[in-house]
Amino acid sequence: MTHIVVLGTSHTLQCGHSSVQATAVQAFEAELKVLVARYKIARISEEMSSDGLTHYGVTETVGARVARDVGLNYEPVDLTQTDRVTLGLGDGPLFTIRHLYSPTDGGQGFRNAMFEIEGEIRERVWAFRIMNAQASPVLFICGASHVGSVARIWSLLGLPCDIAHHDFAV
C-alpha cells in the first residue's frame, strides 16, 4: 500500500532556479530533510521530467539532490513532451476546434477546458507511476495547484495520504 506525503510548491523553488534566493532554496532543502525524517520517507517522486529541467535551466531539482544526499531513490514522474504528443495532449485539439467551429472567443474557453483535462490526465499518470514502485512512504513534490487533486486521487484509491504543505514558500 503506497502512502504518499504531498508537498506543493512553485516549480522555480522546486528546481532551485536562479530567480529564487539561495536562502529560500536552502530552507526548502532543509524542509525536505525534515519531512524525510518525520515521515520515514523511502523515496522521493516529483512532478518533473527532463523537459522540465531544461525549461528551468537546471540539471537536477532540490528534491533529487536531497534524495541523493540521504540515500533515497528518486523518480521524476511527469510526462515528457514526447509522452504528451503520444497521448494527443497539447494544442492539437485547439487547432481543430478553431478551424472547424470558429469560436467567438478565439478558442480560449476550449483551451482552458483542455488544459484542465490535460492536468487531470497527468495527475493520474503520476499516480500509476508512483504506485508502480514498491518503496513507501513516498514524498511527492508537485506544483501547488495539484495538491488537492493528488490527495483526492489517493482518497479515491483508498490509500493513505498526508499533505505536508499546500504551497511551501519562504
Buried (B, 14 or more C-beta within 10 A) or exposed (E): EBBBBBBBBBBBBBBBBEEBEEEBBEBBBEBBBEBBEEBEBBBBBBBBBEBBBEBBEBEBBBBBBBBEEEEBBBBBBBBEBEBBEEEEBBEEBBEEBBEEEEBEEEBEEBBEEBEEEBBEBBBEBBBEBBBEBEEBBBBBBBBBEBBEBBBEBBEEBEBBBBBBBBEBEE
